Amino acid sequence: MRRWDTRSGTPGRSLRDLVDIVSALEARGVGVKSLTNGIVDTTTAHGKLVFGMFALMAEYEAALIKERTLAGLAAARARGRTGGRKPKMTSALINKAQRMYDSASSRWPRSPPPAASPP
């Protein structure tokens, strides 16, 4: 029997993570039992019901987080804010790099393509 302790940074960091772990274990025919409070025991009907409620709450929580995030991003865009890192290359630097590339390629002739080998 393998025990996972959530305090040590091992699996089970979030409810969604725990739902995924238990689903994977159930697919292998393994039941999960809470040793600390005995509420969850996926080998019984009551335990499956409680765990199913936890799974629904996790799904609901994930949907709420997604909605809030999208609403926050839309509000920020409406205020003229854009996300992400500020670009390091300005249009002046891009033009300078293009000019340097063009001048270097005109100074150095390209090597001829390899000759076809005789059949």
PyMOL commands that place a pseudoatom at each C-alpha (Angstrom):
pseudoatom trace, name=CA, resn=MET, resi=1, chain=A, elem=C, hetatm=0, pos=[0.000, 0.000, 0.000]
pseudoatom trace, name=CA, resn=ARG, resi=2, chain=A, elem=C, hetatm=0, pos=[1.360, 3.391, -0.980]
pseudoatom trace, name=CA, resn=ARG, resi=3, chain=A, elem=C, hetatm=0, pos=[0.557, 6.478, 1.086]
pseudoatom trace, name=CA, resn=TRP, resi=4, chain=A, elem=C, hetatm=0, pos=[0.846, 9.985, -0.315]
pseudoatom trace, name=CA, resn=ASP, resi=5, chain=A, elem=C, hetatm=0, pos=[1.352, 12.870, 2.024]
pseudoatom trace, name=CA, resn=THR, resi=6, chain=A, elem=C, hetatm=0, pos=[0.062, 16.153, 0.591]
pseudoatom trace, name=CA, resn=ARG, resi=7, chain=A, elem=C, hetatm=0, pos=[2.364, 18.171, 2.878]
pseudoatom trace, name=CA, resn=SER, resi=8, chain=A, elem=C, hetatm=0, pos=[5.516, 16.852, 1.212]
pseudoatom trace, name=CA, resn=GLY, resi=9, chain=A, elem=C, hetatm=0, pos=[4.710, 18.213, -2.259]
pseudoatom trace, name=CA, resn=THR, resi=10, chain=A, elem=C, hetatm=0, pos=[3.724, 14.855, -3.716]
pseudoatom trace, name=CA, resn=PRO, resi=11, chain=A, elem=C, hetatm=0, pos=[0.533, 14.160, -5.728]
pseudoatom trace, name=CA, resn=GLY, resi=12, chain=A, elem=C, hetatm=0, pos=[-2.761, 15.532, -4.470]
pseudoatom trace, name=CA, resn=ARG, resi=13, chain=A, elem=C, hetatm=0, pos=[-1.845, 19.229, -4.447]
pseudoatom trace, name=CA, resn=SER, resi=14, chain=A, elem=C, hetatm=0, pos=[-5.294, 20.284, -5.567]
pseudoatom trace, name=CA, resn=LEU, resi=15, chain=A, elem=C, hetatm=0, pos=[-8.736, 18.745, -5.583]
pseudoatom trace, name=CA, resn=ARG, resi=16, chain=A, elem=C, hetatm=0, pos=[-8.610, 18.468, -9.367]
pseudoatom trace, name=CA, resn=ASP, resi=17, chain=A, elem=C, hetatm=0, pos=[-5.266, 16.670, -9.149]
pseudoatom trace, name=CA, resn=LEU, resi=18, chain=A, elem=C, hetatm=0, pos=[-6.700, 14.281, -6.572]
pseudoatom trace, name=CA, resn=VAL, resi=19, chain=A, elem=C, hetatm=0, pos=[-9.734, 13.549, -8.765]
pseudoatom trace, name=CA, resn=ASP, resi=20, chain=A, elem=C, hetatm=0, pos=[-7.423, 12.686, -11.667]
pseudoatom trace, name=CA, resn=ILE, resi=21, chain=A, elem=C, hetatm=0, pos=[-5.318, 10.396, -9.469]
pseudoatom trace, name=CA, resn=VAL, resi=22, chain=A, elem=C, hetatm=0, pos=[-8.333, 8.547, -8.053]
pseudoatom trace, name=CA, resn=SER, resi=23, chain=A, elem=C, hetatm=0, pos=[-9.856, 8.156, -11.529]
pseudoatom trace, name=CA, resn=ALA, resi=24, chain=A, elem=C, hetatm=0, pos=[-6.605, 6.649, -12.819]
pseudoatom trace, name=CA, resn=LEU, resi=25, chain=A, elem=C, hetatm=0, pos=[-6.459, 4.277, -9.850]
pseudoatom trace, name=CA, resn=GLU, resi=26, chain=A, elem=C, hetatm=0, pos=[-10.111, 3.236, -10.283]
pseudoatom trace, name=CA, resn=ALA, resi=27, chain=A, elem=C, hetatm=0, pos=[-9.376, 2.413, -13.923]
pseudoatom trace, name=CA, resn=ARG, resi=28, chain=A, elem=C, hetatm=0, pos=[-6.828, -0.111, -12.563]
pseudoatom trace, name=CA, resn=GLY, resi=29, chain=A, elem=C, hetatm=0, pos=[-9.322, -1.524, -10.069]
pseudoatom trace, name=CA, resn=VAL, resi=30, chain=A, elem=C, hetatm=0, pos=[-7.803, 0.187, -7.024]
pseudoatom trace, name=CA, resn=GLY, resi=31, chain=A, elem=C, hetatm=0, pos=[-9.982, 1.811, -4.358]
pseudoatom trace, name=CA, resn=VAL, resi=32, chain=A, elem=C, hetatm=0, pos=[-9.062, 4.877, -2.317]
pseudoatom trace, name=CA, resn=LYS, resi=33, chain=A, elem=C, hetatm=0, pos=[-9.760, 5.236, 1.390]
pseudoatom trace, name=CA, resn=SER, resi=34, chain=A, elem=C, hetatm=0, pos=[-9.175, 8.299, 3.557]
pseudoatom trace, name=CA, resn=LEU, resi=35, chain=A, elem=C, hetatm=0, pos=[-7.252, 7.212, 6.638]
pseudoatom trace, name=CA, resn=THR, resi=36, chain=A, elem=C, hetatm=0, pos=[-7.638, 10.440, 8.615]
pseudoatom trace, name=CA, resn=ASN, resi=37, chain=A, elem=C, hetatm=0, pos=[-11.402, 10.999, 8.601]
pseudoatom trace, name=CA, resn=GLY, resi=38, chain=A, elem=C, hetatm=0, pos=[-12.921, 7.985, 6.851]
pseudoatom trace, name=CA, resn=ILE, resi=39, chain=A, elem=C, hetatm=0, pos=[-15.320, 10.101, 4.780]
pseudoatom trace, name=CA, resn=VAL, resi=40, chain=A, elem=C, hetatm=0, pos=[-14.002, 8.954, 1.421]
pseudoatom trace, name=CA, resn=ASP, resi=41, chain=A, elem=C, hetatm=0, pos=[-13.843, 5.263, 0.610]
pseudoatom trace, name=CA, resn=THR, resi=42, chain=A, elem=C, hetatm=0, pos=[-14.290, 4.620, -3.099]
pseudoatom trace, name=CA, resn=THR, resi=43, chain=A, elem=C, hetatm=0, pos=[-14.894, 0.917, -2.462]
pseudoatom trace, name=CA, resn=THR, resi=44, chain=A, elem=C, hetatm=0, pos=[-18.362, 1.700, -0.985]
pseudoatom trace, name=CA, resn=ALA, resi=45, chain=A, elem=C, hetatm=0, pos=[-21.443, 3.348, -2.483]
pseudoatom trace, name=CA, resn=HIS, resi=46, chain=A, elem=C, hetatm=0, pos=[-21.406, 6.146, 0.126]
pseudoatom trace, name=CA, resn=GLY, resi=47, chain=A, elem=C, hetatm=0, pos=[-17.723, 6.830, -0.460]
pseudoatom trace, name=CA, resn=LYS, resi=48, chain=A, elem=C, hetatm=0, pos=[-18.207, 6.959, -4.219]
pseudoatom trace, name=CA, resn=LEU, resi=49, chain=A, elem=C, hetatm=0, pos=[-21.066, 9.433, -3.721]
pseudoatom trace, name=CA, resn=VAL, resi=50, chain=A, elem=C, hetatm=0, pos=[-18.946, 11.707, -1.513]
pseudoatom trace, name=CA, resn=PHE, resi=51, chain=A, elem=C, hetatm=0, pos=[-16.007, 11.501, -3.868]
pseudoatom trace, name=CA, resn=GLY, resi=52, chain=A, elem=C, hetatm=0, pos=[-18.294, 12.219, -6.811]
pseudoatom trace, name=CA, resn=MET, resi=53, chain=A, elem=C, hetatm=0, pos=[-19.496, 15.353, -5.016]
pseudoatom trace, name=CA, resn=PHE, resi=54, chain=A, elem=C, hetatm=0, pos=[-15.877, 16.390, -4.501]
pseudoatom trace, name=CA, resn=ALA, resi=55, chain=A, elem=C, hetatm=0, pos=[-15.203, 15.799, -8.204]
pseudoatom trace, name=CA, resn=LEU, resi=56, chain=A, elem=C, hetatm=0, pos=[-18.190, 17.964, -9.171]
pseudoatom trace, name=CA, resn=MET, resi=57, chain=A, elem=C, hetatm=0, pos=[-17.025, 20.716, -6.829]
pseudoatom trace, name=CA, resn=ALA, resi=58, chain=A, elem=C, hetatm=0, pos=[-13.550, 20.566, -8.369]
pseudoatom trace, name=CA, resn=GLU, resi=59, chain=A, elem=C, hetatm=0, pos=[-14.993, 20.847, -11.866]
pseudoatom trace, name=CA, resn=TYR, resi=60, chain=A, elem=C, hetatm=0, pos=[-17.193, 23.753, -10.766]
pseudoatom trace, name=CA, resn=GLU, resi=61, chain=A, elem=C, hetatm=0, pos=[-14.227, 25.476, -9.124]
pseudoatom trace, name=CA, resn=ALA, resi=62, chain=A, elem=C, hetatm=0, pos=[-12.130, 25.103, -12.283]
pseudoatom trace, name=CA, resn=ALA, resi=63, chain=A, elem=C, hetatm=0, pos=[-14.956, 26.554, -14.403]
pseudoatom trace, name=CA, resn=LEU, resi=64, chain=A, elem=C, hetatm=0, pos=[-15.304, 29.535, -12.045]
pseudoatom trace, name=CA, resn=ILE, resi=65, chain=A, elem=C, hetatm=0, pos=[-11.582, 30.217, -12.165]
pseudoatom trace, name=CA, resn=LYS, resi=66, chain=A, elem=C, hetatm=0, pos=[-11.648, 30.101, -15.965]
pseudoatom trace, name=CA, resn=GLU, resi=67, chain=A, elem=C, hetatm=0, pos=[-14.628, 32.491, -16.135]
pseudoatom trace, name=CA, resn=ARG, resi=68, chain=A, elem=C, hetatm=0, pos=[-13.014, 34.947, -13.727]
pseudoatom trace, name=CA, resn=THR, resi=69, chain=A, elem=C, hetatm=0, pos=[-9.724, 34.838, -15.587]
pseudoatom trace, name=CA, resn=LEU, resi=70, chain=A, elem=C, hetatm=0, pos=[-11.369, 35.481, -18.957]
pseudoatom trace, name=CA, resn=ALA, resi=71, chain=A, elem=C, hetatm=0, pos=[-13.463, 38.309, -17.464]
pseudoatom trace, name=CA, resn=GLY, resi=72, chain=A, elem=C, hetatm=0, pos=[-10.346, 39.861, -15.942]
pseudoatom trace, name=CA, resn=LEU, resi=73, chain=A, elem=C, hetatm=0, pos=[-8.465, 39.666, -19.237]
pseudoatom trace, name=CA, resn=ALA, resi=74, chain=A, elem=C, hetatm=0, pos=[-11.404, 41.224, -21.108]
pseudoatom trace, name=CA, resn=ALA, resi=75, chain=A, elem=C, hetatm=0, pos=[-11.625, 44.051, -18.554]
pseudoatom trace, name=CA, resn=ALA, resi=76, chain=A, elem=C, hetatm=0, pos=[-7.887, 44.682, -18.848]
pseudoatom trace, name=CA, resn=ARG, resi=77, chain=A, elem=C, hetatm=0, pos=[-8.126, 44.776, -22.659]
pseudoatom trace, name=CA, resn=ALA, resi=78, chain=A, elem=C, hetatm=0, pos=[-11.009, 47.247, -22.388]
pseudoatom trace, name=CA, resn=ARG, resi=79, chain=A, elem=C, hetatm=0, pos=[-8.716, 49.480, -20.317]
pseudoatom trace, name=CA, resn=GLY, resi=80, chain=A, elem=C, hetatm=0, pos=[-6.069, 49.246, -23.051]
pseudoatom trace, name=CA, resn=ARG, resi=81, chain=A, elem=C, hetatm=0, pos=[-3.786, 46.805, -21.266]
pseudoatom trace, name=CA, resn=THR, resi=82, chain=A, elem=C, hetatm=0, pos=[-2.204, 43.884, -23.033]
pseudoatom trace, name=CA, resn=GLY, resi=83, chain=A, elem=C, hetatm=0, pos=[-0.594, 40.925, -21.379]
pseudoatom trace, name=CA, resn=GLY, resi=84, chain=A, elem=C, hetatm=0, pos=[2.752, 39.347, -21.931]
pseudoatom trace, name=CA, resn=ARG, resi=85, chain=A, elem=C, hetatm=0, pos=[6.318, 40.470, -21.934]
pseudoatom trace, name=CA, resn=LYS, resi=86, chain=A, elem=C, hetatm=0, pos=[7.248, 43.820, -23.443]
pseudoatom trace, name=CA, resn=PRO, resi=87, chain=A, elem=C, hetatm=0, pos=[9.047, 43.379, -26.778]
pseudoatom trace, name=CA, resn=LYS, resi=88, chain=A, elem=C, hetatm=0, pos=[12.805, 43.962, -26.689]
pseudoatom trace, name=CA, resn=MET, resi=89, chain=A, elem=C, hetatm=0, pos=[13.087, 44.617, -30.412]
pseudoatom trace, name=CA, resn=THR, resi=90, chain=A, elem=C, hetatm=0, pos=[11.816, 48.016, -31.474]
pseudoatom trace, name=CA, resn=SER, resi=91, chain=A, elem=C, hetatm=0, pos=[11.026, 48.725, -35.106]
pseudoatom trace, name=CA, resn=ALA, resi=92, chain=A, elem=C, hetatm=0, pos=[14.288, 50.699, -35.347]
pseudoatom trace, name=CA, resn=LEU, resi=93, chain=A, elem=C, hetatm=0, pos=[16.293, 47.711, -34.075]
pseudoatom trace, name=CA, resn=ILE, resi=94, chain=A, elem=C, hetatm=0, pos=[14.489, 45.356, -36.449]
pseudoatom trace, name=CA, resn=ASN, resi=95, chain=A, elem=C, hetatm=0, pos=[15.282, 47.653, -39.408]
pseudoatom trace, name=CA, resn=LYS, resi=96, chain=A, elem=C, hetatm=0, pos=[18.929, 47.905, -38.324]
pseudoatom trace, name=CA, resn=ALA, resi=97, chain=A, elem=C, hetatm=0, pos=[19.208, 44.112, -38.052]
pseudoatom trace, name=CA, resn=GLN, resi=98, chain=A, elem=C, hetatm=0, pos=[17.633, 43.694, -41.490]
pseudoatom trace, name=CA, resn=ARG, resi=99, chain=A, elem=C, hetatm=0, pos=[20.076, 46.195, -43.017]
pseudoatom trace, name=CA, resn=MET, resi=100, chain=A, elem=C, hetatm=0, pos=[23.032, 44.422, -41.378]
pseudoatom trace, name=CA, resn=TYR, resi=101, chain=A, elem=C, hetatm=0, pos=[21.801, 41.059, -42.637]
pseudoatom trace, name=CA, resn=ASP, resi=102, chain=A, elem=C, hetatm=0, pos=[21.263, 42.394, -46.164]
pseudoatom trace, name=CA, resn=SER, resi=103, chain=A, elem=C, hetatm=0, pos=[24.720, 44.022, -46.296]
pseudoatom trace, name=CA, resn=ALA, resi=104, chain=A, elem=C, hetatm=0, pos=[26.428, 40.884, -44.967]
pseudoatom trace, name=CA, resn=SER, resi=105, chain=A, elem=C, hetatm=0, pos=[24.701, 38.619, -47.457]
pseudoatom trace, name=CA, resn=SER, resi=106, chain=A, elem=C, hetatm=0, pos=[25.689, 40.894, -50.373]
pseudoatom trace, name=CA, resn=ARG, resi=107, chain=A, elem=C, hetatm=0, pos=[29.358, 40.842, -49.295]
pseudoatom trace, name=CA, resn=TRP, resi=108, chain=A, elem=C, hetatm=0, pos=[29.650, 37.092, -48.938]
pseudoatom trace, name=CA, resn=PRO, resi=109, chain=A, elem=C, hetatm=0, pos=[28.776, 35.146, -52.067]
pseudoatom trace, name=CA, resn=ARG, resi=110, chain=A, elem=C, hetatm=0, pos=[26.812, 32.036, -51.523]
pseudoatom trace, name=CA, resn=SER, resi=111, chain=A, elem=C, hetatm=0, pos=[28.567, 28.778, -52.335]
pseudoatom trace, name=CA, resn=PRO, resi=112, chain=A, elem=C, hetatm=0, pos=[27.445, 27.157, -55.569]
pseudoatom trace, name=CA, resn=PRO, resi=113, chain=A, elem=C, hetatm=0, pos=[25.164, 24.162, -55.305]
pseudoatom trace, name=CA, resn=PRO, resi=114, chain=A, elem=C, hetatm=0, pos=[26.920, 20.791, -55.355]
pseudoatom trace, name=CA, resn=ALA, resi=115, chain=A, elem=C, hetatm=0, pos=[27.492, 19.327, -58.790]
pseudoatom trace, name=CA, resn=ALA, resi=116, chain=A, elem=C, hetatm=0, pos=[25.357, 16.380, -59.758]
pseudoatom trace, name=CA, resn=SER, resi=117, chain=A, elem=C, hetatm=0, pos=[27.225, 13.105, -59.594]
pseudoatom trace, name=CA, resn=PRO, resi=118, chain=A, elem=C, hetatm=0, pos=[27.482, 11.213, -62.878]
pseudoatom trace, name=CA, resn=PRO, resi=119, chain=A, elem=C, hetatm=0, pos=[25.222, 8.169, -63.165]
for i in range(1, 119): cmd.bond("trace and resi %d" % i, "trace and resi %d" % (i + 1))
show_as sticks, trace
zoom trace
